[in-house]
Amino acid sequence: MSQTETQSPVQARFEDLLATLEATIAELAGGTAPLEELVSAHQRAVRILAEAQARLDELKARADQIARSIS
């Protein structure tokens, strides 16, 4: 069984977001695309980053809730 198959859907989704964000940042760092594509990639990166931060906040809240329940 792969690591992705053993992760919860929320974890897998967060990992997918990070992978997409990394690919988008690599595209921006390359700097060889036309300006319009770079602007579009930047906008996509901003959206993905916001979604990843929201997902991370959800995961932290869940972890905090679990920690409180076992204390």
N, CA, C and O atoms as a Tripos MOL2 file, in Angstrom:
@<TRIPOS>MOLECULE
protein
  284   283    71     0     0
PROTEIN
NO_CHARGES

@<TRIPOS>ATOM
      1 N           0.8550   -1.1850    0.0000 N.3       1 MET1
      2 CA          0.0000    0.0000    0.0000 C.3       1 MET1
      3 C           0.8930    1.2380    0.0000 C.2       1 MET1
      4 O           1.8450    1.3090    0.7770 O.2       1 MET1
      5 N           0.6000    2.2070   -0.8570 N.am      2 SER2
      6 CA          1.4300    3.4110   -0.9480 C.3       2 SER2
      7 C           1.1150    4.3700    0.1870 C.2       2 SER2
      8 O           0.0980    4.2410    0.8680 O.2       2 SER2
      9 N           2.0050    5.3330    0.3780 N.am      3 GLN3
     10 CA          1.8030    6.3200    1.4510 C.3       3 GLN3
     11 C           0.5380    7.1190    1.1970 C.2       3 GLN3
     12 O          -0.1820    7.4400    2.1420 O.2       3 GLN3
     13 N           0.2460    7.4520   -0.0630 N.am      4 THR4
     14 CA         -0.9460    8.2250   -0.3900 C.3       4 THR4
     15 C          -2.2080    7.4550   -0.0150 C.2       4 THR4
     16 O          -3.1840    8.0480    0.4450 O.2       4 THR4
     17 N          -2.1920    6.1310   -0.2120 N.am      5 GLU5
     18 CA         -3.3630    5.3150    0.1100 C.3       5 GLU5
     19 C          -3.6010    5.2340    1.6050 C.2       5 GLU5
     20 O          -4.7320    4.9930    2.0290 O.2       5 GLU5
     21 N          -2.5560    5.4300    2.4260 N.am      6 THR6
     22 CA         -2.7130    5.3320    3.8680 C.3       6 THR6
     23 C          -3.0650    6.6690    4.5080 C.2       6 THR6
     24 O          -3.3780    6.7160    5.6980 O.2       6 THR6
     25 N          -3.0210    7.7500    3.7460 N.am      7 GLN7
     26 CA         -3.3330    9.0660    4.2890 C.3       7 GLN7
     27 C          -4.8340    9.3010    4.2600 C.2       7 GLN7
     28 O          -5.5510    8.7430    3.4300 O.2       7 GLN7
     29 N          -5.2970   10.1400    5.1860 N.am      8 SER8
     30 CA         -6.6980   10.5320    5.1590 C.3       8 SER8
     31 C          -6.9320   11.4320    3.9560 C.2       8 SER8
     32 O          -5.9740   11.9930    3.4230 O.2       8 SER8
     33 N          -8.1910   11.5900    3.5040 N.am      9 PRO9
     34 CA         -8.4620   12.4750    2.3630 C.3       9 PRO9
     35 C          -7.9870   13.9050    2.5840 C.2       9 PRO9
     36 O          -7.5230   14.5500    1.6430 O.2       9 PRO9
     37 N          -8.0940   14.4120    3.8070 N.am     10 VAL10
     38 CA         -7.6520   15.7830    4.0720 C.3      10 VAL10
     39 C          -6.1420   15.8840    3.9210 C.2      10 VAL10
     40 O          -5.6470   16.8430    3.3290 O.2      10 VAL10
     41 N          -5.3900   14.8970    4.4530 N.am     11 GLN11
     42 CA         -3.9450   14.9120    4.3250 C.3      11 GLN11
     43 C          -3.5370   14.8150    2.8580 C.2      11 GLN11
     44 O          -2.6730   15.5620    2.4010 O.2      11 GLN11
     45 N          -4.1540   13.9010    2.1280 N.am     12 ALA12
     46 CA         -3.8090   13.7410    0.7170 C.3      12 ALA12
     47 C          -4.1010   15.0320   -0.0260 C.2      12 ALA12
     48 O          -3.3170   15.4430   -0.8820 O.2      12 ALA12
     49 N          -5.1870   15.6600    0.2780 N.am     13 ARG13
     50 CA         -5.5470   16.9050   -0.3900 C.3      13 ARG13
     51 C          -4.5130   17.9820   -0.0900 C.2      13 ARG13
     52 O          -4.1280   18.7300   -0.9890 O.2      13 ARG13
     53 N          -4.0620   18.0740    1.1450 N.am     14 PHE14
     54 CA         -3.0590   19.0630    1.5090 C.3      14 PHE14
     55 C          -1.7660   18.7870    0.7490 C.2      14 PHE14
     56 O          -1.1290   19.7100    0.2410 O.2      14 PHE14
     57 N          -1.3820   17.5200    0.6750 N.am     15 GLU15
     58 CA         -0.1710   17.1600   -0.0640 C.3      15 GLU15
     59 C          -0.3120   17.4990   -1.5410 C.2      15 GLU15
     60 O           0.6450   17.9620   -2.1630 O.2      15 GLU15
     61 N          -1.4930   17.2750   -2.1100 N.am     16 ASP16
     62 CA         -1.7420   17.6290   -3.5120 C.3      16 ASP16
     63 C          -1.6010   19.1400   -3.7180 C.2      16 ASP16
     64 O          -1.0200   19.5890   -4.7070 O.2      16 ASP16
     65 N          -2.1320   19.9080   -2.7850 N.am     17 LEU17
     66 CA         -2.0150   21.3670   -2.8720 C.3      17 LEU17
     67 C          -0.5520   21.8020   -2.8470 C.2      17 LEU17
     68 O          -0.1320   22.6560   -3.6280 O.2      17 LEU17
     69 N           0.2070   21.2090   -1.9510 N.am     18 LEU18
     70 CA          1.6210   21.5710   -1.8650 C.3      18 LEU18
     71 C           2.3640   21.2150   -3.1510 C.2      18 LEU18
     72 O           3.1920   21.9910   -3.6280 O.2      18 LEU18
     73 N           2.0690   20.0470   -3.7090 N.am     19 ALA19
     74 CA          2.7300   19.6370   -4.9510 C.3      19 ALA19
     75 C           2.3800   20.5980   -6.0840 C.2      19 ALA19
     76 O           3.2460   20.9750   -6.8730 O.2      19 ALA19
     77 N           1.1170   20.9900   -6.1600 N.am     20 THR20
     78 CA          0.6960   21.9260   -7.1970 C.3      20 THR20
     79 C           1.3480   23.2870   -6.9900 C.2      20 THR20
     80 O           1.7840   23.9260   -7.9470 O.2      20 THR20
     81 N           1.4100   23.7250   -5.7410 N.am     21 LEU21
     82 CA          2.0530   25.0020   -5.4380 C.3      21 LEU21
     83 C           3.5390   24.9720   -5.8150 C.2      21 LEU21
     84 O           4.0520   25.9280   -6.3970 O.2      21 LEU21
     85 N           4.2210   23.8850   -5.4850 N.am     22 GLU22
     86 CA          5.6340   23.7610   -5.8350 C.3      22 GLU22
     87 C           5.8400   23.8040   -7.3470 C.2      22 GLU22
     88 O           6.7710   24.4490   -7.8280 O.2      22 GLU22
     89 N           4.9730   23.1190   -8.0980 N.am     23 ALA23
     90 CA          5.0860   23.1190   -9.5600 C.3      23 ALA23
     91 C           4.8480   24.5250  -10.1180 C.2      23 ALA23
     92 O           5.5240   24.9530  -11.0540 O.2      23 ALA23
     93 N           3.8890   25.2310   -9.5400 N.am     24 THR24
     94 CA          3.5790   26.5880   -9.9970 C.3      24 THR24
     95 C           4.7430   27.5350   -9.6880 C.2      24 THR24
     96 O           5.0940   28.3800  -10.5120 O.2      24 THR24
     97 N           5.3290   27.3930   -8.5180 N.am     25 ILE25
     98 CA          6.4710   28.2270   -8.1530 C.3      25 ILE25
     99 C           7.6620   27.9300   -9.0710 C.2      25 ILE25
    100 O           8.3920   28.8420   -9.4600 O.2      25 ILE25
    101 N           7.8500   26.6760   -9.4080 N.am     26 ALA26
    102 CA          8.9350   26.3230  -10.3310 C.3      26 ALA26
    103 C           8.7090   26.9760  -11.6920 C.2      26 ALA26
    104 O           9.6520   27.4430  -12.3310 O.2      26 ALA26
    105 N           7.4550   27.0030  -12.1240 N.am     27 GLU27
    106 CA          7.1180   27.6610  -13.3940 C.3      27 GLU27
    107 C           7.4610   29.1480  -13.3260 C.2      27 GLU27
    108 O           8.0210   29.7090  -14.2680 O.2      27 GLU27
    109 N           7.1220   29.7730  -12.2120 N.am     28 LEU28
    110 CA          7.4380   31.1930  -12.0310 C.3      28 LEU28
    111 C           8.9430   31.4200  -11.9720 C.2      28 LEU28
    112 O           9.4540   32.3760  -12.5570 O.2      28 LEU28
    113 N           9.6460   30.5500  -11.2720 N.am     29 ALA29
    114 CA         11.0870   30.7100  -11.1140 C.3      29 ALA29
    115 C          11.8230   30.5600  -12.4400 C.2      29 ALA29
    116 O          12.8800   31.1550  -12.6500 O.2      29 ALA29
    117 N          11.2440   29.7510  -13.3370 N.am     30 GLY30
    118 CA         11.8640   29.5780  -14.6460 C.3      30 GLY30
    119 C          11.9180   30.8730  -15.4240 C.2      30 GLY30
    120 O          12.8960   31.1600  -16.1130 O.2      30 GLY30
    121 N          10.8600   31.6480  -15.3070 N.am     31 GLY31
    122 CA         10.8150   32.9610  -15.9230 C.3      31 GLY31
    123 C          10.8770   32.9890  -17.4380 C.2      31 GLY31
    124 O          11.0620   34.0540  -18.0260 O.2      31 GLY31
    125 N          10.7270   31.8450  -18.0760 N.am     32 THR32
    126 CA         10.8450   31.8150  -19.5360 C.3      32 THR32
    127 C           9.4990   31.9040  -20.2500 C.2      32 THR32
    128 O           9.4550   32.0800  -21.4680 O.2      32 THR32
    129 N           8.4200   31.7840  -19.5130 N.am     33 ALA33
    130 CA          7.0880   31.8520  -20.1100 C.3      33 ALA33
    131 C           6.7560   33.3130  -20.4370 C.2      33 ALA33
    132 O           7.3420   34.2340  -19.8690 O.2      33 ALA33
    133 N           5.8260   33.5030  -21.3420 N.am     34 PRO34
    134 CA          5.3780   34.8770  -21.6360 C.3      34 PRO34
    135 C           4.7930   35.5310  -20.3760 C.2      34 PRO34
    136 O           4.3220   34.8470  -19.4680 O.2      34 PRO34
    137 N           4.8340   36.8370  -20.3430 N.am     35 LEU35
    138 CA          4.3880   37.5890  -19.1760 C.3      35 LEU35
    139 C           2.9670   37.2140  -18.7660 C.2      35 LEU35
    140 O           2.6960   37.0440  -17.5770 O.2      35 LEU35
    141 N           2.0660   37.0830  -19.7210 N.am     36 GLU36
    142 CA          0.6750   36.7480  -19.4040 C.3      36 GLU36
    143 C           0.5840   35.4070  -18.6670 C.2      36 GLU36
    144 O          -0.2030   35.2670  -17.7310 O.2      36 GLU36
    145 N           1.3790   34.4330  -19.0830 N.am     37 GLU37
    146 CA          1.3830   33.1290  -18.4110 C.3      37 GLU37
    147 C           1.9850   33.2280  -17.0140 C.2      37 GLU37
    148 O           1.5280   32.5570  -16.0890 O.2      37 GLU37
    149 N           3.0010   34.0600  -16.8620 N.am     38 LEU38
    150 CA          3.6110   34.2470  -15.5430 C.3      38 LEU38
    151 C           2.6370   34.9080  -14.5740 C.2      38 LEU38
    152 O           2.5640   34.5270  -13.4060 O.2      38 LEU38
    153 N           1.8920   35.8940  -15.0560 N.am     39 VAL39
    154 CA          0.8900   36.5570  -14.2160 C.3      39 VAL39
    155 C          -0.1840   35.5490  -13.8150 C.2      39 VAL39
    156 O          -0.6010   35.5080  -12.6570 O.2      39 VAL39
    157 N          -0.6270   34.7460  -14.7610 N.am     40 SER40
    158 CA         -1.6280   33.7220  -14.4820 C.3      40 SER40
    159 C          -1.1020   32.7080  -13.4600 C.2      40 SER40
    160 O          -1.8280   32.3080  -12.5500 O.2      40 SER40
    161 N           0.1540   32.2990  -13.6130 N.am     41 ALA41
    162 CA          0.7590   31.3540  -12.6710 C.3      41 ALA41
    163 C           0.8550   31.9760  -11.2780 C.2      41 ALA41
    164 O           0.6260   31.2960  -10.2780 O.2      41 ALA41
    165 N           1.1900   33.2610  -11.2120 N.am     42 HIS42
    166 CA          1.2610   33.9480   -9.9210 C.3      42 HIS42
    167 C          -0.1110   33.9780   -9.2540 C.2      42 HIS42
    168 O          -0.2260   33.7110   -8.0580 O.2      42 HIS42
    169 N          -1.1410   34.2980  -10.0150 N.am     43 GLN43
    170 CA         -2.5050   34.3240   -9.4620 C.3      43 GLN43
    171 C          -2.9050   32.9340   -8.9740 C.2      43 GLN43
    172 O          -3.5310   32.7930   -7.9230 O.2      43 GLN43
    173 N          -2.5400   31.9150   -9.7400 N.am     44 ARG44
    174 CA         -2.8460   30.5340   -9.3460 C.3      44 ARG44
    175 C          -2.1120   30.1900   -8.0540 C.2      44 ARG44
    176 O          -2.6870   29.5630   -7.1640 O.2      44 ARG44
    177 N          -0.8530   30.5930   -7.9440 N.am     45 ALA45
    178 CA         -0.0720   30.3190   -6.7400 C.3      45 ALA45
    179 C          -0.6830   30.9880   -5.5160 C.2      45 ALA45
    180 O          -0.7190   30.3960   -4.4360 O.2      45 ALA45
    181 N          -1.1580   32.2050   -5.6760 N.am     46 VAL46
    182 CA         -1.7830   32.9200   -4.5580 C.3      46 VAL46
    183 C          -3.0430   32.1820   -4.0930 C.2      46 VAL46
    184 O          -3.2680   32.0270   -2.8930 O.2      46 VAL46
    185 N          -3.8580   31.7310   -5.0470 N.am     47 ARG47
    186 CA         -5.0780   30.9790   -4.6860 C.3      47 ARG47
    187 C          -4.7380   29.6590   -3.9950 C.2      47 ARG47
    188 O          -5.3490   29.3000   -2.9890 O.2      47 ARG47
    189 N          -3.7600   28.9430   -4.5450 N.am     48 ILE48
    190 CA         -3.3710   27.6540   -3.9630 C.3      48 ILE48
    191 C          -2.8080   27.8550   -2.5650 C.2      48 ILE48
    192 O          -3.1110   27.0840   -1.6550 O.2      48 ILE48
    193 N          -1.9930   28.8850   -2.3910 N.am     49 LEU49
    194 CA         -1.4160   29.1650   -1.0750 C.3      49 LEU49
    195 C          -2.5120   29.4590   -0.0490 C.2      49 LEU49
    196 O          -2.4440   28.9800    1.0830 O.2      49 LEU49
    197 N          -3.5060   30.2310   -0.4320 N.am     50 ALA50
    198 CA         -4.6120   30.5390    0.4850 C.3      50 ALA50
    199 C          -5.3780   29.2610    0.8420 C.2      50 ALA50
    200 O          -5.7490   29.0580    1.9980 O.2      50 ALA50
    201 N          -5.6130   28.4080   -0.1500 N.am     51 GLU51
    202 CA         -6.3340   27.1620    0.1110 C.3      51 GLU51
    203 C          -5.4990   26.2330    1.0010 C.2      51 GLU51
    204 O          -6.0330   25.5860    1.9020 O.2      51 GLU51
    205 N          -4.1970   26.1720    0.7450 N.am     52 ALA52
    206 CA         -3.3270   25.3340    1.5690 C.3      52 ALA52
    207 C          -3.2780   25.8460    3.0080 C.2      52 ALA52
    208 O          -3.2750   25.0500    3.9470 O.2      52 ALA52
    209 N          -3.2410   27.1570    3.1860 N.am     53 GLN53
    210 CA         -3.2340   27.7300    4.5370 C.3      53 GLN53
    211 C          -4.5350   27.3990    5.2650 C.2      53 GLN53
    212 O          -4.5180   27.0610    6.4480 O.2      53 GLN53
    213 N          -5.6580   27.4960    4.5630 N.am     54 ALA54
    214 CA         -6.9440   27.1510    5.1650 C.3      54 ALA54
    215 C          -6.9810   25.6790    5.5580 C.2      54 ALA54
    216 O          -7.4730   25.3290    6.6310 O.2      54 ALA54
    217 N          -6.4590   24.8200    4.6840 N.am     55 ARG55
    218 CA         -6.4270   23.3860    4.9660 C.3      55 ARG55
    219 C          -5.5230   23.1030    6.1590 C.2      55 ARG55
    220 O          -5.8530   22.2780    7.0110 O.2      55 ARG55
    221 N          -4.3860   23.7870    6.2190 N.am     56 LEU56
    222 CA         -3.4680   23.6280    7.3400 C.3      56 LEU56
    223 C          -4.1200   24.0840    8.6410 C.2      56 LEU56
    224 O          -3.9480   23.4390    9.6750 O.2      56 LEU56
    225 N          -4.8600   25.1770    8.6030 N.am     57 ASP57
    226 CA         -5.5880   25.6510    9.7880 C.3      57 ASP57
    227 C          -6.5970   24.6110   10.2520 C.2      57 ASP57
    228 O          -6.7500   24.3860   11.4530 O.2      57 ASP57
    229 N          -7.2920   23.9740    9.3030 N.am     58 GLU58
    230 CA         -8.2570   22.9130    9.6430 C.3      58 GLU58
    231 C          -7.5440   21.7460   10.3270 C.2      58 GLU58
    232 O          -8.0040   21.2350   11.3470 O.2      58 GLU58
    233 N          -6.4290   21.3410    9.7550 N.am     59 LEU59
    234 CA         -5.6780   20.2200   10.3300 C.3      59 LEU59
    235 C          -5.1600   20.5600   11.7240 C.2      59 LEU59
    236 O          -5.1850   19.7140   12.6190 O.2      59 LEU59
    237 N          -4.6940   21.7850   11.9130 N.am     60 LYS60
    238 CA         -4.2160   22.2020   13.2350 C.3      60 LYS60
    239 C          -5.3500   22.1930   14.2420 C.2      60 LYS60
    240 O          -5.1660   21.7550   15.3780 O.2      60 LYS60
    241 N          -6.5160   22.6700   13.8440 N.am     61 ALA61
    242 CA         -7.6670   22.6750   14.7430 C.3      61 ALA61
    243 C          -8.0460   21.2480   15.1370 C.2      61 ALA61
    244 O          -8.3670   20.9840   16.2960 O.2      61 ALA61
    245 N          -8.0090   20.3400   14.1820 N.am     62 ARG62
    246 CA         -8.3180   18.9400   14.4760 C.3      62 ARG62
    247 C          -7.2900   18.3520   15.4340 C.2      62 ARG62
    248 O          -7.6480   17.6370   16.3700 O.2      62 ARG62
    249 N          -6.0070   18.6530   15.2010 N.am     63 ALA63
    250 CA         -4.9540   18.1410   16.0710 C.3      63 ALA63
    251 C          -5.1060   18.7040   17.4830 C.2      63 ALA63
    252 O          -4.9350   17.9800   18.4640 O.2      63 ALA63
    253 N          -5.4260   19.9950   17.5830 N.am     64 ASP64
    254 CA         -5.6470   20.6080   18.8950 C.3      64 ASP64
    255 C          -6.8190   19.9610   19.6140 C.2      64 ASP64
    256 O          -6.7620   19.7200   20.8200 O.2      64 ASP64
    257 N          -7.8830   19.6810   18.8690 N.am     65 GLN65
    258 CA         -9.0720   19.0570   19.4570 C.3      65 GLN65
    259 C          -8.7320   17.6620   19.9780 C.2      65 GLN65
    260 O          -9.1630   17.2820   21.0670 O.2      65 GLN65
    261 N          -7.9630   16.9030   19.2060 N.am     66 ILE66
    262 CA         -7.5640   15.5590   19.6310 C.3      66 ILE66
    263 C          -6.6830   15.6470   20.8530 C.2      66 ILE66
    264 O          -6.8450   14.8650   21.7890 O.2      66 ILE66
    265 N          -5.7510   16.5870   20.8640 N.am     67 ALA67
    266 CA         -4.8500   16.7480   22.0120 C.3      67 ALA67
    267 C          -5.6320   17.0790   23.2720 C.2      67 ALA67
    268 O          -5.3280   16.5610   24.3470 O.2      67 ALA67
    269 N          -6.6470   17.9460   23.1480 N.am     68 ARG68
    270 CA         -7.4670   18.2980   24.3210 C.3      68 ARG68
    271 C          -8.2720   17.0910   24.8000 C.2      68 ARG68
    272 O          -8.4730   16.9120   26.0020 O.2      68 ARG68
    273 N          -8.7280   16.2680   23.8650 N.am     69 SER69
    274 CA         -9.5680   15.1290   24.2670 C.3      69 SER69
    275 C          -8.7730   14.0180   24.9570 C.2      69 SER69
    276 O          -9.3410   13.2240   25.7070 O.2      69 SER69
    277 N          -7.4750   13.9610   24.7090 N.am     70 ILE70
    278 CA         -6.6670   12.9220   25.3700 C.3      70 ILE70
    279 C          -5.9380   13.4450   26.5980 C.2      70 ILE70
    280 O          -5.2620   12.6850   27.2920 O.2      70 ILE70
    281 N          -6.0720   14.7300   26.8670 N.am     71 SER71
    282 CA         -5.4020   15.3120   28.0480 C.3      71 SER71
    283 C          -6.2200   15.0920   29.2880 C.2      71 SER71
    284 O          -5.8190   15.5090   30.3740 O.2      71 SER71
@<TRIPOS>BOND
     1     1     2 1
     2     2     3 1
     3     3     4 2
     4     3     5 am
     5     5     6 1
     6     6     7 1
     7     7     8 2
     8     7     9 am
     9     9    10 1
    10    10    11 1
    11    11    12 2
    12    11    13 am
    13    13    14 1
    14    14    15 1
    15    15    16 2
    16    15    17 am
    17    17    18 1
    18    18    19 1
    19    19    20 2
    20    19    21 am
    21    21    22 1
    22    22    23 1
    23    23    24 2
    24    23    25 am
    25    25    26 1
    26    26    27 1
    27    27    28 2
    28    27    29 am
    29    29    30 1
    30    30    31 1
    31    31    32 2
    32    31    33 am
    33    33    34 1
    34    34    35 1
    35    35    36 2
    36    35    37 am
    37    37    38 1
    38    38    39 1
    39    39    40 2
    40    39    41 am
    41    41    42 1
    42    42    43 1
    43    43    44 2
    44    43    45 am
    45    45    46 1
    46    46    47 1
    47    47    48 2
    48    47    49 am
    49    49    50 1
    50    50    51 1
    51    51    52 2
    52    51    53 am
    53    53    54 1
    54    54    55 1
    55    55    56 2
    56    55    57 am
    57    57    58 1
    58    58    59 1
    59    59    60 2
    60    59    61 am
    61    61    62 1
    62    62    63 1
    63    63    64 2
    64    63    65 am
    65    65    66 1
    66    66    67 1
    67    67    68 2
    68    67    69 am
    69    69    70 1
    70    70    71 1
    71    71    72 2
    72    71    73 am
    73    73    74 1
    74    74    75 1
    75    75    76 2
    76    75    77 am
    77    77    78 1
    78    78    79 1
    79    79    80 2
    80    79    81 am
    81    81    82 1
    82    82    83 1
    83    83    84 2
    84    83    85 am
    85    85    86 1
    86    86    87 1
    87    87    88 2
    88    87    89 am
    89    89    90 1
    90    90    91 1
    91    91    92 2
    92    91    93 am
    93    93    94 1
    94    94    95 1
    95    95    96 2
    96    95    97 am
    97    97    98 1
    98    98    99 1
    99    99   100 2
   100    99   101 am
   101   101   102 1
   102   102   103 1
   103   103   104 2
   104   103   105 am
   105   105   106 1
   106   106   107 1
   107   107   108 2
   108   107   109 am
   109   109   110 1
   110   110   111 1
   111   111   112 2
   112   111   113 am
   113   113   114 1
   114   114   115 1
   115   115   116 2
   116   115   117 am
   117   117   118 1
   118   118   119 1
   119   119   120 2
   120   119   121 am
   121   121   122 1
   122   122   123 1
   123   123   124 2
   124   123   125 am
   125   125   126 1
   126   126   127 1
   127   127   128 2
   128   127   129 am
   129   129   130 1
   130   130   131 1
   131   131   132 2
   132   131   133 am
   133   133   134 1
   134   134   135 1
   135   135   136 2
   136   135   137 am
   137   137   138 1
   138   138   139 1
   139   139   140 2
   140   139   141 am
   141   141   142 1
   142   142   143 1
   143   143   144 2
   144   143   145 am
   145   145   146 1
   146   146   147 1
   147   147   148 2
   148   147   149 am
   149   149   150 1
   150   150   151 1
   151   151   152 2
   152   151   153 am
   153   153   154 1
   154   154   155 1
   155   155   156 2
   156   155   157 am
   157   157   158 1
   158   158   159 1
   159   159   160 2
   160   159   161 am
   161   161   162 1
   162   162   163 1
   163   163   164 2
   164   163   165 am
   165   165   166 1
   166   166   167 1
   167   167   168 2
   168   167   169 am
   169   169   170 1
   170   170   171 1
   171   171   172 2
   172   171   173 am
   173   173   174 1
   174   174   175 1
   175   175   176 2
   176   175   177 am
   177   177   178 1
   178   178   179 1
   179   179   180 2
   180   179   181 am
   181   181   182 1
   182   182   183 1
   183   183   184 2
   184   183   185 am
   185   185   186 1
   186   186   187 1
   187   187   188 2
   188   187   189 am
   189   189   190 1
   190   190   191 1
   191   191   192 2
   192   191   193 am
   193   193   194 1
   194   194   195 1
   195   195   196 2
   196   195   197 am
   197   197   198 1
   198   198   199 1
   199   199   200 2
   200   199   201 am
   201   201   202 1
   202   202   203 1
   203   203   204 2
   204   203   205 am
   205   205   206 1
   206   206   207 1
   207   207   208 2
   208   207   209 am
   209   209   210 1
   210   210   211 1
   211   211   212 2
   212   211   213 am
   213   213   214 1
   214   214   215 1
   215   215   216 2
   216   215   217 am
   217   217   218 1
   218   218   219 1
   219   219   220 2
   220   219   221 am
   221   221   222 1
   222   222   223 1
   223   223   224 2
   224   223   225 am
   225   225   226 1
   226   226   227 1
   227   227   228 2
   228   227   229 am
   229   229   230 1
   230   230   231 1
   231   231   232 2
   232   231   233 am
   233   233   234 1
   234   234   235 1
   235   235   236 2
   236   235   237 am
   237   237   238 1
   238   238   239 1
   239   239   240 2
   240   239   241 am
   241   241   242 1
   242   242   243 1
   243   243   244 2
   244   243   245 am
   245   245   246 1
   246   246   247 1
   247   247   248 2
   248   247   249 am
   249   249   250 1
   250   250   251 1
   251   251   252 2
   252   251   253 am
   253   253   254 1
   254   254   255 1
   255   255   256 2
   256   255   257 am
   257   257   258 1
   258   258   259 1
   259   259   260 2
   260   259   261 am
   261   261   262 1
   262   262   263 1
   263   263   264 2
   264   263   265 am
   265   265   266 1
   266   266   267 1
   267   267   268 2
   268   267   269 am
   269   269   270 1
   270   270   271 1
   271   271   272 2
   272   271   273 am
   273   273   274 1
   274   274   275 1
   275   275   276 2
   276   275   277 am
   277   277   278 1
   278   278   279 1
   279   279   280 2
   280   279   281 am
   281   281   282 1
   282   282   283 1
   283   283   284 2
@<TRIPOS>SUBSTRUCTURE
     1 MET1         2 RESIDUE 1 A MET
     2 SER2         6 RESIDUE 1 A SER
     3 GLN3        10 RESIDUE 1 A GLN
     4 THR4        14 RESIDUE 1 A THR
     5 GLU5        18 RESIDUE 1 A GLU
     6 THR6        22 RESIDUE 1 A THR
     7 GLN7        26 RESIDUE 1 A GLN
     8 SER8        30 RESIDUE 1 A SER
     9 PRO9        34 RESIDUE 1 A PRO
    10 VAL10       38 RESIDUE 1 A VAL
    11 GLN11       42 RESIDUE 1 A GLN
    12 ALA12       46 RESIDUE 1 A ALA
    13 ARG13       50 RESIDUE 1 A ARG
    14 PHE14       54 RESIDUE 1 A PHE
    15 GLU15       58 RESIDUE 1 A GLU
    16 ASP16       62 RESIDUE 1 A ASP
    17 LEU17       66 RESIDUE 1 A LEU
    18 LEU18       70 RESIDUE 1 A LEU
    19 ALA19       74 RESIDUE 1 A ALA
    20 THR20       78 RESIDUE 1 A THR
    21 LEU21       82 RESIDUE 1 A LEU
    22 GLU22       86 RESIDUE 1 A GLU
    23 ALA23       90 RESIDUE 1 A ALA
    24 THR24       94 RESIDUE 1 A THR
    25 ILE25       98 RESIDUE 1 A ILE
    26 ALA26      102 RESIDUE 1 A ALA
    27 GLU27      106 RESIDUE 1 A GLU
    28 LEU28      110 RESIDUE 1 A LEU
    29 ALA29      114 RESIDUE 1 A ALA
    30 GLY30      118 RESIDUE 1 A GLY
    31 GLY31      122 RESIDUE 1 A GLY
    32 THR32      126 RESIDUE 1 A THR
    33 ALA33      130 RESIDUE 1 A ALA
    34 PRO34      134 RESIDUE 1 A PRO
    35 LEU35      138 RESIDUE 1 A LEU
    36 GLU36      142 RESIDUE 1 A GLU
    37 GLU37      146 RESIDUE 1 A GLU
    38 LEU38      150 RESIDUE 1 A LEU
    39 VAL39      154 RESIDUE 1 A VAL
    40 SER40      158 RESIDUE 1 A SER
    41 ALA41      162 RESIDUE 1 A ALA
    42 HIS42      166 RESIDUE 1 A HIS
    43 GLN43      170 RESIDUE 1 A GLN
    44 ARG44      174 RESIDUE 1 A ARG
    45 ALA45      178 RESIDUE 1 A ALA
    46 VAL46      182 RESIDUE 1 A VAL
    47 ARG47      186 RESIDUE 1 A ARG
    48 ILE48      190 RESIDUE 1 A ILE
    49 LEU49      194 RESIDUE 1 A LEU
    50 ALA50      198 RESIDUE 1 A ALA
    51 GLU51      202 RESIDUE 1 A GLU
    52 ALA52      206 RESIDUE 1 A ALA
    53 GLN53      210 RESIDUE 1 A GLN
    54 ALA54      214 RESIDUE 1 A ALA
    55 ARG55      218 RESIDUE 1 A ARG
    56 LEU56      222 RESIDUE 1 A LEU
    57 ASP57      226 RESIDUE 1 A ASP
    58 GLU58      230 RESIDUE 1 A GLU
    59 LEU59      234 RESIDUE 1 A LEU
    60 LYS60      238 RESIDUE 1 A LYS
    61 ALA61      242 RESIDUE 1 A ALA
    62 ARG62      246 RESIDUE 1 A ARG
    63 ALA63      250 RESIDUE 1 A ALA
    64 ASP64      254 RESIDUE 1 A ASP
    65 GLN65      258 RESIDUE 1 A GLN
    66 ILE66      262 RESIDUE 1 A ILE
    67 ALA67      266 RESIDUE 1 A ALA
    68 ARG68      270 RESIDUE 1 A ARG
    69 SER69      274 RESIDUE 1 A SER
    70 ILE70      278 RESIDUE 1 A ILE
    71 SER71      282 RESIDUE 1 A SER
